[in-house]
Amino acid sequence: MTGREIAQMAFDLKKPPRVPVTLIGGGAWAVRYAGKTFRQIKNDPQQIAEVFIQFHHLFQNDLIWTGSNFLNYPVHFLGCPIKDDSADSPAFEGTVIRNLDEIGRLSIEKVLQNPTMQAIIRSHHLVADAIGKKTMIVPTQWAPFTLTARILGMEPLLIATVQEPEKLNRLIQFATELTWAILERILEHPDIPGANFSDPVASGDVVSPATFRTFSAPAIRHLVDRVRAKKKYAMVHVCGDTTRVLNDILEIRPHAFSLENKVDLKIAREILGGKVCVAGNVSPTGAFLSGTPEQVRAEAQACLNAWGDGAGYILTVGCDFSKSVPLENMKALMSFRKER
């Protein structure tokens, strides 16, 4: 079976012949490994695609998040300055708007018509052309709550959840439509079977479950429903300790949920097992970043032991990882692809 078939079996909550293994994220690592900067490749869809194709050839991931670390560009095209002259994930140098009264000047068409945005969209298709039969292509996008924070700023967003919730929801709605406008074009490719929505700002270490339920979950659910309507797979990633919102994930209805190492996999299985595929959750720091391959293998084995022998599980890191992670440690995690 191909890696794509094995990963899709996990998404379908079926038991594949072995546990699917992958490295979620990794865009900055892949750009650095290619000896490039984001600025050098962002306008060339073939060069962007080659970064992810090479990443797959190196590790034979069963699943790959295309577009990883290119997620800030739509915000840049709305008007936010960005620094992208290295292999570090492109970083903002400000915000798009200063307050929620400026929502009216935001334009989805401005983003879609940007040649660099079109190159990024095209790059997903080129990756799918090259390896879409072998691995499960899952383009990743910011979830609306996080995209809203990128547009407005983190602190103003958190204040607005209390002081201006109605206006904030208007911006979240805009972010939802922007995400979908980009993703809908990416999903046109027949060998792109699904999409991921990453919501680091909705982290259980940042916002309360009540805030998650009010501002993050409804927007993600809306996008998950749209992906499902296209007969595609929906994946969701939320950073931090999401233990208190695992039942909310059931209501959002993704096919798969990616979680960090702060969540006990045994608890995740009790709540999500047999209902939502779980991906995780080797720490992206610790041994993976600065330990030995043997230590990485031990952490990965601990994850497998915690989950047990059931279906609906993908072994991977709990979150995106540093461009400085040693190649040997990444191969140590991916070695479970051959052994299981």
Beta strands, then each sheet from edge to edge (+ up, - down):
strand 1: 63-64
strand 2: 82-83
strand 3: 91-92
strand 4: 136-137
strand 5: 140-142
strand 6: 194-198
strand 7: 233-237
strand 8: 256-258
strand 9: 277-282
strand 10: 313-317
sheet 1: 1+ 4+
sheet 2: 2+ 3-
sheet 3: 5+ 6+ 7+ 8+ 9+ 10+
end
